[in-house]
């Protein structure tokens, strides 16, 4: 979806780099926090790390 929008913007703009740079930054802004959240949740709920019913 983001890449499609980037291609559409490139179709009517002369500067090719800016739209793809914007799409890249938006993609990273969405995925990096979600990746960190997923990692945190995996560590928190990992059954091997649970000690006596407590979450670490």
Buried (B, 14 or more C-beta within 10 A) or exposed (E): EEEEEBEEBBEEEEEEEEBBEBBEEEEEEEEEEEEEEEEEEEEEEEEEEEEEEEEE
